[in-house]
Amino acid sequence: MQTLMVWLVFLIAAALEVGGDALVRHGLRTRGLWFITGGVLVLGCYGLLVNLVRWDFSRLLGVYVAVFAVLSILAGRVVFRETIPVSTWAGLALIVMGALTIQFGRT
């Protein structure tokens, strides 16, 4: 799979994972079984999509986790209007650096 396509898959998969989790979370807080069911289905789609990338499993999820982390924190900030502490931004930077090491640090 070409590099641009891999990153597109990662972005869509992360959006599905964040959205699915948000649906489950909402359903648990409001006792909305339909939200939970929808969230489970969306999370299943994320799992199928992310595994279309034919990389070693450790590399695949190691790099994907950073994409997911970035999208999660941005969703918290923009969609849910949360205040993100500096320590979270610093942790995110470490996660992204780790993913870059996994992606480009091959010997």
N, C-alpha and C positions, 0 to 999 in steps of 0.2 A: 504494500500500500504506500502510495507516495506521501511525502512528509506533510504537505498541505492538507491532504485528505485525513491523515492521522490526527492532526490538530483539530480539524473540523469535527471529527468523530468524538474526540475528547471533550470539546466544548458542548456539543449536543448531549453527550452522555452525562456530563456534569450538570447541565441544566435539567435533565430528566431526574437525576439523583436528588438535586436540591429541591426540585418541585415535588417529587414523590414524597420526600421526607416532610416537606411542609404540609402536604395533604394529610399524611398520617398524623403528624403533630396536631394539626387542627382537629382532625377526627377524634383523637384521644381527649382533647380538651373540651370538645363539645358533645362527646358521645355520638358522633356522626359516623355510623358504620359505612355509609357510602363514600365518605372522604377517605376513610381507612382503606376500603377496598380499592378505590381509585389510586391511592398512593402506592399500594402494593403492586398494582398492575404497572404503574409508571416506573417503579423501582425495578420490576422485572424487565421492562424494556431497556432501562439503563444497562442492566447486566448483560443482556444480549448484545447491545450495540457496542459497548466498550470491548467486548471480547472478539469483535470482528478484526481488531488490530492483531496482526500475527507477529507479535513480539514475545520474547520470553516473559513468563508470567511476572517475575519479580521486576523486570524493567517496565513492563506495561503498567502495573499498578503503582510502582514507585514514581513514575512520571505523571500518571493520571491523578494521583493524590494531590499533587500541587495544583493542577487545573481545577480540581474539585474544591480545594481549600480557597483558592482565589475567588471562585464564583460564589462559594458559601459566604465568605466574609462580605463580598460586594452585595449579595442578596440581603444579608442582615442589615447592612448600612442603608441601601437604597430602597428595597422593598419593605422591610420591616421597621425601617427608621431607627435602628439600634445605634447607640453610641459605641464605637469600637475602641477599646483601650489601646494605648501605645504598645503594651506588652503583646497584644494579639497581632498587631501589625509587625512587630519584631519577630514573633514566632512564625508568621506567614513568610517573612523574608528568609528565615532559616529553612522552611519547607521548600520554597522555590529554589534556594541554593542547593539543597539536597537533590531535588529533581534534576537540576542542571548537571550536577555531578554524575548522577545515574545516566543521564542521556548522553553526555559528551565526554565523560571520564573513562571511557573504555580503553583498555591497554591491550 
